[in-house]
């Protein structure tokens, strides 16, 4: 039997959530070279998409790297 296990997650062919890169608001602000407030405003205007994880006080916001890249491409066309 010649089955091999792929132990390197970066080489996986799956496109599931496990292979997504998630960024914090601070990381997005650093990438865009803006303040975290500007990131929040861009999120509320629908320019970039955020994912809320959890509920209530323990919730946190993350941004998919893929979604951020797509938003930047759309903004370049303006």
C-alpha positions in Angstrom: 0.0 0.0 0.0 1.5 3.3 -1.1 -0.7 5.8 0.8 1.1 9.0 2.0 -0.2 11.4 4.5 0.2 15.1 3.8 1.5 16.5 7.1 2.2 19.9 5.7 -1.0 22.0 5.9 0.3 24.6 3.4 0.4 22.0 0.7 -3.2 20.8 1.3 -5.5 20.9 -1.7 -8.6 21.6 0.5 -10.1 25.1 0.3 -11.8 24.8 3.7 -11.7 27.4 6.5 -8.6 25.7 8.0 -6.6 27.0 5.1 -7.7 30.6 5.4 -5.5 33.3 6.9 -7.4 35.5 9.4 -6.2 39.0 10.4 -7.0 41.2 13.4 -8.2 44.8 13.0 -4.7 45.9 14.0 -3.0 43.8 11.3 -5.4 45.1 8.6 -4.7 48.7 9.7 -1.0 48.0 9.4 -1.3 46.5 6.0 -3.5 49.4 4.7 -1.4 52.0 6.6 -4.5 53.5 8.3 -5.8 53.6 11.8 -8.0 50.9 13.4 -10.8 53.4 13.4 -10.6 53.7 9.6 -10.7 49.9 9.4 -13.9 50.0 11.5 -15.4 52.7 9.3 -14.5 50.7 6.1 -16.1 47.7 7.6 -19.3 49.5 8.5 -19.5 50.9 5.0 -19.1 47.5 3.5 -15.7 48.2 1.8 -14.1 45.4 3.6 -15.8 42.3 5.1 -15.3 41.3 8.7 -16.2 38.1 10.5 -17.5 38.3 14.0 -16.4 35.3 16.2 -18.3 34.6 19.4 -21.1 36.7 21.0 -21.3 39.4 23.6 -18.3 40.7 25.4 -16.2 37.8 24.3 -16.7 38.4 20.6 -13.8 39.2 18.4 -13.6 40.5 14.8 -11.3 39.0 12.1 -10.8 39.7 8.5 -10.0 37.0 5.9 -6.8 37.8 4.0 -8.5 36.7 0.8 -11.4 39.2 1.3 -8.9 42.0 2.1 -7.0 41.3 -1.1 -10.3 41.3 -3.1 -11.3 44.7 -1.5 -8.0 46.2 -2.4 -8.3 45.1 -6.0 -11.8 46.7 -6.2 -10.5 49.9 -4.7 -7.6 50.0 -7.2 -10.3 50.3 -10.0 -11.8 53.5 -8.6 
